[in-house]
C-alpha cells in the first residue's frame, strides 16, 4: 500500500519524540484519524501532516529519509547508473536496468520505468502506475525527485502543476541541499522543453521563472531565450 510507509515513518518519529496520539488533537487531528494514518488505512492532508511534523520539530526532509528507510544510498547508486547511461547514450545499459527491476517491488518498478522512459515511450499502464504512486507523495525526497528528474516530463500536465506547487511550498527545505536542487532543476528544465516542443512558450517561460526561485548563491545558472 502506497500510504503505509508514510504512516509507519510518522509512527516511529512520534514514539521516538515521546508524543501520544492525543497530543495532536490540538492541531485538529483526531486520535482515530492519526491511528488510521499510522496503520496505512488513510492519508493525512498535506497541511495537517506538515503541522504535525512541526510539532515534533521534524523537517520534511528528515521525514523523507525515514520513509526511504535507509535505502537512499542504494537509490543514489541506481539513479547514478541511469544518469550515466543516458548521457552516454548507452541504450543497452538502460534496457538492462529496466529488465532487472521491472518485476520487483513498487520502488523497483518505478526505477525500471525511469530507465525505460529515457529510451522509449512509456505505455499508458506504466504512466498510470507512476502517476498513482506520485499522487500519494507528501514530501519529495531523493527517490521521488530522481523519478521527476528523469521522466517528470512524461506526466500529465495537471499532475506536473500539482508537483510544482508542492515543491514551491517546501522550497525552504531544499535550500541547504544542492543534490536535491539539482534534481529539481533537471525536472524543471525537462518540462520547460516539453512546453517549448508543444509550442506553449508562455508556460515554458513561467516554469523558467519558477525554477530561478530555487537558485542559491553558488549554483550554476542556466538561462534560456524564448523566441
Buried (B, 14 or more C-beta within 10 A) or exposed (E): EBBEBBBBBBBEBBEEEEBEBEBBEEEEBEEEBBBBBBBBEBBBEBEBBBBBBEBBEBBBBBBBBBBBEEBBEEBBEBBEBBBEBBEEEBEEBBBBBBEBBBEEEEBBBBBBBBBBBBBEEBEEEBBEBBBEBBEEBBBBBBBBBBBBBBBBBBBEEEBBBBBBEBBEEBBEBBEEBEEBBBBBBBBBBBBBBBBBEEEBEEBBBBBBEBBBEBEEEEEEEEEEEEE
